[in-house]
Amino acid sequence: MIRLFRTAALSVLLMLALAGCGGGDERAERLKAAGPHPSLDALMRVADPDEGARVFGHCLACHTIGKGELDRAGPNLHGIMGKAVAGGSDRYGYTVALSSVGGHWDRATMDRWLTSPQRFAPGTKMTFSGLADPLSRADVIAYLEREGQ
């Protein structure tokens, strides 16, 4: 009886694990379409803003993205693309570390920030360690672009 229960439990766990793999084929196809060792431009051509929204869900603990929404522990990110680095929100108190970077949020700058905020602006108070996966970063950038319109 115990052995039967263990076998059934393992089967259920295996089914749940496989169910969580949905989208893996689509992701593999997107990566294949981007080519070997894809550039950011190539990844942006296959980026999925809906997948970016899913990844951005982790950011919602500190950031809002809706037009006119208030800042949280981090600034509201609606329309951030194209704005000055450390200039997305008039109400938010940016660190000197981020303010000293200069420039504007374009795809390449956002990609560097999402890779490692601490390397991008040493001393920033952003505690997020970064997104190692280049396709996930492209997806988030596509989402930020879509939501900023």
N, C-alpha and C positions, 0 to 999 in steps of 0.2 A: 504493500500500500504506500509506504513512504517513497519507495523507488518510483512508483507511478506518479506520485505527486511531484517529485523532483523533475521527472521527465516532462510533465505537463508544464511546470513552472519554467523550465528552460525553453520550452517551445514558445510560450507566451513572451518571454524576454527576447528571444530571437526575432519573433514577429514584430515586437515593438521597436527593436533596434533597426530592422530593415525598413519599417515604416518611416523612421526618421531620416532615411537616406533619400527620400523623395527630392527631386531637383538635382540630384547628383549628375544624371545624364545631361540635363539642360546646362548645368555649369560646365561640364566637360566639353559640350558642344560649343559653348561660348568661348572657352579657353582655346579650343582648336581653331575657331574662326579668327581669334586674335593673332594666331601664328606663334611660332617658337620665339621665346624670349621677347614677348610683346612690350612695346613702348606704352606709355600712358595714353597716347592718342589711339593706339590699337585697342587698348582695353576700354577706352571710352566709347569706341564704336560698338562694343558688345555689352556695355554696362546696362544693368537693369535697375531702374529707379525703384521698382517695387521691392527688389531684394535689398537695395540700399535703405529703404524704409524699415525693413525688418532689422537690419544691422543697426540702424540709427535708434531703434527702440532702446538700446543700452544707454544711449546719450540722453534720453528723456529724463533720467534721474536728475540731471543738472541743467539741461537746456530745454527751452521751448522752441518751436519753429513756426507756429502760426502767426500770421500778420497781426501786429498789435499786442501779442501776448507779452506778459512781463518776464523779466529776467529771473533766473533762479540762482543757483550757485554759479552758473555760467550764463553768458549772455544769450538772449533770444537770437536764433540763427536764421530767421526769415530774411531772405534776400541777401544773405551774407556774401555770395559770389559777386565779385566786382567791387566790393567795399574795401576800404582801407583795413589792413591788418590792425587789430586793436581799435577798430572804428565802427564795428557793426551795430553797437548800441550806445546811444548817448547817455544812458542811465547806468551802464555797467562800469565798475572800476577795474580797468585792465592793469596788469602788472607792468612795471617798468621793463621787465624782460621782454614781454610781448610788444609793448609800445616801441621799443627800440629796434625792432626788426624792420619796420617800414614795408612799403609795397602794398599791394592789393591782393585780395583772395582771388586767384585764378586757379585753374585746374592743377598746374604744377605746384603752386604754393600750398594749396590745400592737401595735395598728395604728400608733400613733405611733412606738413603738420600732422596729418593722420597717421603717418608712418611712426613718428616719435615726437610728440609735443616737447619733450624735454631736450631733445637734440636740436629741434627747430628754434626754440627760445629757452636756452638754459636759465633756470630760475623761475619759469612760469609756475603758477599755482595749479595748473591743470594736472590732475593726478592720473588721468587716463594714460596707460602705457603705450598705446598705439595699436594700429592694425597691421599685422605682418603681411597679410594677404593682399597683393596688389589688385586683384579683381574685386575684393570687398571694398577697398578704398575707392575704386572707380565707381562701384555701385552707389556708395554713399555720396560721392561727388555728383553723380547723376541725379540722385534724390535731392540734394541741396539745390541744384540748378532748377529742377522741376518745382520744388516748393517755394522757390524765391520769386516765381512769376506772379 
